[in-house]
Amino acid sequence: QESDMLEPLSERELEVRKLLRSELSGPEIAQQLIVSLHTLRTHTNNIYNKLGVNNRRAAVRRAEELDLL
């Protein structure tokens, strides 16, 4: 559950998290969200920190464990 995290994901981070599960590349996700790649990386790093992971695959797996997907 999300209560297992130190800090809950923001609304935007929840949007990014859903797209991380897709086959879209980082630039494609940024384009879909209408943000810069730098902004996407900031959101992604925040998600990784909050989930206690360091890559996209681990973030998706951890989000599934926490029922966040």
GUBAFI-657650 format. One record per atom (N, C-alpha, C): residue number from 1; residue in one letter; atom name; x, y, z. Coordinates in Angstrom, 2 decimals, decimal comma. Layout:
BEGIN
+-----+------+------+---------+---------+---------+
: pos : code : site :       u :       v :       w :
+-----+------+------+---------+---------+---------+
: NUM :    a :   CA :       X :       Y :       Z :
...
+-----+------+------+---------+---------+---------+
//
This chain:
BEGIN
+-----+------+------+---------+---------+---------+
: pos : code : site :       u :       v :       w :
+-----+------+------+---------+---------+---------+
:   1 :    q :    N :    0,82 :   -1,19 :    0,00 :
:   1 :    q :   CA :    0,00 :    0,00 :    0,00 :
:   1 :    q :    C :    0,86 :    1,24 :    0,00 :
:   2 :    e :    N :    0,27 :    2,33 :   -0,43 :
:   2 :    e :   CA :    1,02 :    3,58 :   -0,55 :
:   2 :    e :    C :    1,55 :    4,04 :    0,81 :
:   3 :    s :    N :    0,90 :    3,61 :    1,90 :
:   3 :    s :   CA :    1,37 :    3,99 :    3,23 :
:   3 :    s :    C :    2,74 :    3,39 :    3,55 :
:   4 :    d :    N :    3,19 :    2,40 :    2,78 :
:   4 :    d :   CA :    4,51 :    1,80 :    2,95 :
:   4 :    d :    C :    5,61 :    2,72 :    2,44 :
:   5 :    m :    N :    5,25 :    3,78 :    1,74 :
:   5 :    m :   CA :    6,23 :    4,71 :    1,17 :
:   5 :    m :    C :    6,49 :    5,82 :    2,17 :
:   6 :    l :    N :    7,68 :    6,41 :    2,10 :
:   6 :    l :   CA :    8,00 :    7,52 :    2,98 :
:   6 :    l :    C :    7,14 :    8,74 :    2,68 :
:   7 :    e :    N :    6,91 :    8,98 :    1,40 :
:   7 :    e :   CA :    6,13 :   10,13 :    0,96 :
:   7 :    e :    C :    5,27 :    9,69 :   -0,22 :
:   8 :    p :    N :    3,97 :   10,05 :   -0,22 :
:   8 :    p :   CA :    3,12 :    9,63 :   -1,33 :
:   8 :    p :    C :    3,50 :   10,32 :   -2,64 :
:   9 :    l :    N :    3,16 :    9,68 :   -3,74 :
:   9 :    l :   CA :    3,42 :   10,25 :   -5,05 :
:   9 :    l :    C :    2,45 :   11,39 :   -5,32 :
:  10 :    s :    N :    2,95 :   12,45 :   -5,95 :
:  10 :    s :   CA :    2,10 :   13,57 :   -6,34 :
:  10 :    s :    C :    1,20 :   13,14 :   -7,51 :
:  11 :    e :    N :    0,22 :   13,96 :   -7,83 :
:  11 :    e :   CA :   -0,66 :   13,64 :   -8,95 :
:  11 :    e :    C :    0,13 :   13,47 :  -10,24 :
:  12 :    r :    N :    1,08 :   14,36 :  -10,49 :
:  12 :    r :   CA :    1,87 :   14,29 :  -11,71 :
:  12 :    r :    C :    2,75 :   13,04 :  -11,70 :
:  13 :    e :    N :    3,32 :   12,72 :  -10,55 :
:  13 :    e :   CA :    4,13 :   11,50 :  -10,44 :
:  13 :    e :    C :    3,29 :   10,26 :  -10,69 :
:  14 :    l :    N :    2,04 :   10,28 :  -10,27 :
:  14 :    l :   CA :    1,14 :    9,16 :  -10,55 :
:  14 :    l :    C :    0,92 :    9,02 :  -12,06 :
:  15 :    e :    N :    0,78 :   10,14 :  -12,76 :
:  15 :    e :   CA :    0,64 :   10,11 :  -14,22 :
:  15 :    e :    C :    1,89 :    9,52 :  -14,87 :
:  16 :    v :    N :    3,05 :   10,00 :  -14,42 :
:  16 :    v :   CA :    4,32 :    9,51 :  -14,97 :
:  16 :    v :    C :    4,45 :    8,02 :  -14,68 :
:  17 :    r :    N :    4,13 :    7,61 :  -13,48 :
:  17 :    r :   CA :    4,24 :    6,21 :  -13,08 :
:  17 :    r :    C :    3,45 :    5,30 :  -14,01 :
:  18 :    k :    N :    2,25 :    5,72 :  -14,37 :
:  18 :    k :   CA :    1,43 :    4,92 :  -15,29 :
:  18 :    k :    C :    2,10 :    4,79 :  -16,65 :
:  19 :    l :    N :    2,71 :    5,87 :  -17,12 :
:  19 :    l :   CA :    3,36 :    5,83 :  -18,43 :
:  19 :    l :    C :    4,68 :    5,07 :  -18,41 :
:  20 :    l :    N :    5,32 :    5,01 :  -17,25 :
:  20 :    l :   CA :    6,57 :    4,23 :  -17,15 :
:  20 :    l :    C :    6,31 :    2,75 :  -17,42 :
:  21 :    r :    N :    5,11 :    2,33 :  -17,16 :
:  21 :    r :   CA :    4,73 :    0,93 :  -17,38 :
:  21 :    r :    C :    4,59 :    0,62 :  -18,87 :
:  22 :    s :    N :    4,39 :    1,64 :  -19,67 :
:  22 :    s :   CA :    4,19 :    1,46 :  -21,11 :
:  22 :    s :    C :    5,51 :    1,21 :  -21,81 :
:  23 :    e :    N :    5,42 :    0,96 :  -23,08 :
:  23 :    e :   CA :    6,61 :    0,74 :  -23,92 :
:  23 :    e :    C :    7,18 :    2,06 :  -24,45 :
:  24 :    l :    N :    6,59 :    3,18 :  -24,06 :
:  24 :    l :   CA :    7,05 :    4,48 :  -24,54 :
:  24 :    l :    C :    8,44 :    4,79 :  -24,01 :
:  25 :    s :    N :    9,24 :    5,44 :  -24,81 :
:  25 :    s :   CA :   10,56 :    5,90 :  -24,38 :
:  25 :    s :    C :   10,40 :    7,15 :  -23,52 :
:  26 :    g :    N :   11,47 :    7,54 :  -22,85 :
:  26 :    g :   CA :   11,45 :    8,76 :  -22,06 :
:  26 :    g :    C :   11,03 :    9,98 :  -22,87 :
:  27 :    p :    N :   11,66 :   10,22 :  -24,03 :
:  27 :    p :   CA :   11,24 :   11,37 :  -24,84 :
:  27 :    p :    C :    9,77 :   11,29 :  -25,28 :
:  28 :    e :    N :    9,27 :   10,09 :  -25,55 :
:  28 :    e :   CA :    7,87 :    9,94 :  -25,95 :
:  28 :    e :    C :    6,94 :   10,25 :  -24,78 :
:  29 :    i :    N :    7,32 :    9,82 :  -23,58 :
:  29 :    i :   CA :    6,51 :   10,13 :  -22,40 :
:  29 :    i :    C :    6,51 :   11,64 :  -22,16 :
:  30 :    a :    N :    7,67 :   12,27 :  -22,26 :
:  30 :    a :   CA :    7,76 :   13,72 :  -22,08 :
:  30 :    a :    C :    6,86 :   14,45 :  -23,08 :
:  31 :    q :    N :    6,90 :   14,00 :  -24,32 :
:  31 :    q :   CA :    6,07 :   14,62 :  -25,36 :
:  31 :    q :    C :    4,59 :   14,44 :  -25,04 :
:  32 :    q :    N :    4,20 :   13,26 :  -24,59 :
:  32 :    q :   CA :    2,79 :   13,01 :  -24,27 :
:  32 :    q :    C :    2,33 :   13,88 :  -23,11 :
:  33 :    l :    N :    3,20 :   14,10 :  -22,13 :
:  33 :    l :   CA :    2,85 :   14,91 :  -20,96 :
:  33 :    l :    C :    3,06 :   16,41 :  -21,20 :
:  34 :    i :    N :    3,64 :   16,73 :  -22,36 :
:  34 :    i :   CA :    3,94 :   18,12 :  -22,73 :
:  34 :    i :    C :    4,87 :   18,75 :  -21,68 :
:  35 :    v :    N :    5,97 :   18,04 :  -21,40 :
:  35 :    v :   CA :    7,00 :   18,55 :  -20,51 :
:  35 :    v :    C :    8,36 :   18,30 :  -21,17 :
:  36 :    s :    N :    9,38 :   18,95 :  -20,66 :
:  36 :    s :   CA :   10,73 :   18,71 :  -21,19 :
:  36 :    s :    C :   11,24 :   17,37 :  -20,67 :
:  37 :    l :    N :   12,23 :   16,84 :  -21,35 :
:  37 :    l :   CA :   12,84 :   15,59 :  -20,90 :
:  37 :    l :    C :   13,46 :   15,78 :  -19,52 :
:  38 :    h :    N :   14,02 :   16,95 :  -19,26 :
:  38 :    h :   CA :   14,59 :   17,24 :  -17,94 :
:  38 :    h :    C :   13,51 :   17,15 :  -16,85 :
:  39 :    t :    N :   12,34 :   17,73 :  -17,11 :
:  39 :    t :   CA :   11,24 :   17,68 :  -16,15 :
:  39 :    t :    C :   10,79 :   16,24 :  -15,93 :
:  40 :    l :    N :   10,69 :   15,48 :  -17,01 :
:  40 :    l :   CA :   10,32 :   14,07 :  -16,88 :
:  40 :    l :    C :   11,33 :   13,33 :  -16,01 :
:  41 :    r :    N :   12,61 :   13,59 :  -16,24 :
:  41 :    r :   CA :   13,65 :   12,92 :  -15,44 :
:  41 :    r :    C :   13,54 :   13,30 :  -13,96 :
:  42 :    t :    N :   13,19 :   14,55 :  -13,69 :
:  42 :    t :   CA :   12,99 :   14,98 :  -12,31 :
:  42 :    t :    C :   11,85 :   14,20 :  -11,67 :
:  43 :    h :    N :   10,72 :   14,11 :  -12,37 :
:  43 :    h :   CA :    9,58 :   13,34 :  -11,84 :
:  43 :    h :    C :    9,98 :   11,87 :  -11,65 :
:  44 :    t :    N :   10,67 :   11,32 :  -12,63 :
:  44 :    t :   CA :   11,07 :    9,91 :  -12,56 :
:  44 :    t :    C :   12,00 :    9,68 :  -11,38 :
:  45 :    n :    N :   12,97 :   10,55 :  -11,18 :
:  45 :    n :   CA :   13,89 :   10,41 :  -10,04 :
:  45 :    n :    C :   13,15 :   10,53 :   -8,72 :
:  46 :    n :    N :   12,16 :   11,43 :   -8,65 :
:  46 :    n :   CA :   11,35 :   11,55 :   -7,43 :
:  46 :    n :    C :   10,59 :   10,25 :   -7,17 :
:  47 :    i :    N :   10,03 :    9,67 :   -8,22 :
:  47 :    i :   CA :    9,32 :    8,39 :   -8,08 :
:  47 :    i :    C :   10,27 :    7,32 :   -7,58 :
:  48 :    y :    N :   11,43 :    7,22 :   -8,20 :
:  48 :    y :   CA :   12,42 :    6,21 :   -7,79 :
:  48 :    y :    C :   12,77 :    6,38 :   -6,31 :
:  49 :    n :    N :   13,02 :    7,61 :   -5,89 :
:  49 :    n :   CA :   13,36 :    7,86 :   -4,49 :
:  49 :    n :    C :   12,24 :    7,47 :   -3,55 :
:  50 :    k :    N :   11,02 :    7,81 :   -3,91 :
:  50 :    k :   CA :    9,88 :    7,50 :   -3,05 :
:  50 :    k :    C :    9,59 :    6,01 :   -2,99 :
:  51 :    l :    N :    9,87 :    5,31 :   -4,08 :
:  51 :    l :   CA :    9,64 :    3,86 :   -4,10 :
:  51 :    l :    C :   10,86 :    3,07 :   -3,63 :
:  52 :    g :    N :   11,98 :    3,74 :   -3,45 :
:  52 :    g :   CA :   13,19 :    3,07 :   -2,99 :
:  52 :    g :    C :   13,82 :    2,18 :   -4,05 :
:  53 :    v :    N :   13,77 :    2,63 :   -5,32 :
:  53 :    v :   CA :   14,33 :    1,86 :   -6,43 :
:  53 :    v :    C :   15,26 :    2,77 :   -7,24 :
:  54 :    n :    N :   15,94 :    2,18 :   -8,24 :
:  54 :    n :   CA :   16,85 :    3,00 :   -9,04 :
:  54 :    n :    C :   16,73 :    2,79 :  -10,54 :
:  55 :    n :    N :   15,64 :    2,14 :  -10,98 :
:  55 :    n :   CA :   15,43 :    2,01 :  -12,42 :
:  55 :    n :    C :   13,95 :    1,80 :  -12,72 :
:  56 :    r :    N :   13,63 :    1,94 :  -13,99 :
:  56 :    r :   CA :   12,24 :    1,90 :  -14,45 :
:  56 :    r :    C :   11,57 :    0,56 :  -14,14 :
:  57 :    r :    N :   12,25 :   -0,53 :  -14,47 :
:  57 :    r :   CA :   11,67 :   -1,85 :  -14,24 :
:  57 :    r :    C :   11,37 :   -2,09 :  -12,76 :
:  58 :    a :    N :   12,31 :   -1,71 :  -11,90 :
:  58 :    a :   CA :   12,11 :   -1,87 :  -10,46 :
:  58 :    a :    C :   10,97 :   -0,97 :   -9,97 :
:  59 :    a :    N :   10,85 :    0,21 :  -10,54 :
:  59 :    a :   CA :    9,77 :    1,13 :  -10,15 :
:  59 :    a :    C :    8,41 :    0,53 :  -10,50 :
:  60 :    v :    N :    8,31 :   -0,05 :  -11,69 :
:  60 :    v :   CA :    7,05 :   -0,68 :  -12,10 :
:  60 :    v :    C :    6,73 :   -1,85 :  -11,18 :
:  61 :    r :    N :    7,73 :   -2,67 :  -10,90 :
:  61 :    r :   CA :    7,52 :   -3,84 :  -10,02 :
:  61 :    r :    C :    7,10 :   -3,39 :   -8,62 :
:  62 :    r :    N :    7,78 :   -2,38 :   -8,07 :
:  62 :    r :   CA :    7,46 :   -1,89 :   -6,73 :
:  62 :    r :    C :    6,06 :   -1,27 :   -6,70 :
:  63 :    a :    N :    5,71 :   -0,53 :   -7,73 :
:  63 :    a :   CA :    4,37 :    0,07 :   -7,81 :
:  63 :    a :    C :    3,31 :   -1,02 :   -7,85 :
:  64 :    e :    N :    3,58 :   -2,11 :   -8,56 :
:  64 :    e :   CA :    2,64 :   -3,24 :   -8,58 :
:  64 :    e :    C :    2,50 :   -3,84 :   -7,19 :
:  65 :    e :    N :    3,62 :   -4,01 :   -6,49 :
:  65 :    e :   CA :    3,59 :   -4,55 :   -5,12 :
:  65 :    e :    C :    2,75 :   -3,68 :   -4,20 :
:  66 :    l :    N :    2,80 :   -2,38 :   -4,42 :
:  66 :    l :   CA :    2,07 :   -1,42 :   -3,58 :
:  66 :    l :    C :    0,66 :   -1,13 :   -4,12 :
:  67 :    d :    N :    0,26 :   -1,85 :   -5,17 :
:  67 :    d :   CA :   -1,04 :   -1,63 :   -5,81 :
:  67 :    d :    C :   -1,21 :   -0,19 :   -6,28 :
:  68 :    l :    N :   -0,15 :    0,37 :   -6,86 :
:  68 :    l :   CA :   -0,19 :    1,74 :   -7,35 :
:  68 :    l :    C :   -0,39 :    1,82 :   -8,86 :
:  69 :    l :    N :   -0,55 :    0,68 :   -9,52 :
:  69 :    l :   CA :   -0,71 :    0,70 :  -10,98 :
:  69 :    l :    C :   -2,15 :    0,45 :  -11,37 :
+-----+------+------+---------+---------+---------+
//
